[in-house]
C-alpha cells in the first residue's frame, strides 16, 4: 500500500469519526426532518387524547371488546410520542410541546360529539391513515439525509400501526 493510499484511509477514518461525534448531521440538514417529526408529534398528541377519551367514554355492547384496545393504543401512542420528541432533541431542536400548537398543527381533529363504540373505531381508523401518511413523510425525510436511526424508529411504528389498522378494520367489518 502506498503512503498516499494510507494517508487517504486515515483521513477518511478521521472524517467518519468526526461525523459520528456530531451524528453526521447539521441543523440545516435536519430542519425538514425535524419539521416532519413535529407535524407527526402534533397529530399523534391529538390522536392520543382522542383514544383516552374513547377509552373513558365507550359504552354499549362493544364496551368489553374495545375498552381495553383503546387503552393499549393510547399507551403505545404515549410511548411513540416520547420517542419522537426525544429524537427531535437528538438533533438539537425542541419538540413542539403545547396543546395550542398541537391543535393548530394537527390534521387530526378532536371529537366534538358523543360517539357510539363503532363510530369511535371508525375515527381511530381515519386517524391511523392520517398518522401513517405523516410517518411516511418522516421516513422519507430521514432517508433523504441518511438518518438510519429515525428511519428505523418510524418503520417500527408503521409496522405496528398497520397491524392495528387491520385488526380494527376486521373488528368493524360486518362480514
ZIDAUR-V404684 format. One record per backbone hydrogen bond with DSSP energy under -0.5 kcal/mol. NH is the residue of the N-H (numbers start at 1). CO is the residue of the C=O. Records with the same first field share a line. If there is no record, write none. Layout:
BEGIN
NH = CO  CO
END
This chain:
BEGIN
6 = 2
7 = 3
8 = 4
9 = 5
10 = 6
11 = 7
12 = 8
13 = 9
14 = 10
15 = 11
16 = 12
17 = 13
18 = 14
19 = 15
20 = 16
21 = 17
22 = 18
23 = 20
24 = 19
25 = 22
30 = 26
31 = 27  28
34 = 30
35 = 31
36 = 32
37 = 33
38 = 34
39 = 35
40 = 36
41 = 37
42 = 38
43 = 39
44 = 40
45 = 41
46 = 42
47 = 43
48 = 44
49 = 45
50 = 46
51 = 47
52 = 48
53 = 49
54 = 50
55 = 51
56 = 52
57 = 53
58 = 54
63 = 60
66 = 62
67 = 63
70 = 66
71 = 67
72 = 68
73 = 69
74 = 70
75 = 71
76 = 72
77 = 73
78 = 74
79 = 75
80 = 76
81 = 77
82 = 78
83 = 79
84 = 80
85 = 81
86 = 82
87 = 83
88 = 84
89 = 85
90 = 86
91 = 87  88
92 = 89
93 = 88
102 = 98
103 = 99
104 = 100
105 = 101
106 = 102
117 = 59
120 = 116
121 = 117
122 = 118
123 = 119
124 = 120
125 = 121
126 = 122
127 = 123
128 = 124
129 = 125
130 = 126
131 = 127
132 = 128
133 = 129
134 = 130
135 = 131
136 = 132
137 = 133
138 = 134
139 = 135
140 = 136
141 = 137
142 = 138
143 = 139
144 = 140
145 = 141
146 = 142  143
147 = 142
148 = 146
151 = 147
152 = 148
153 = 149
154 = 150
155 = 151
156 = 152
157 = 153
158 = 154
159 = 155
160 = 156
161 = 157
162 = 158
163 = 159
164 = 160
165 = 161
166 = 162
167 = 163
168 = 164
169 = 165
170 = 166
171 = 167
172 = 168
173 = 169  170
END
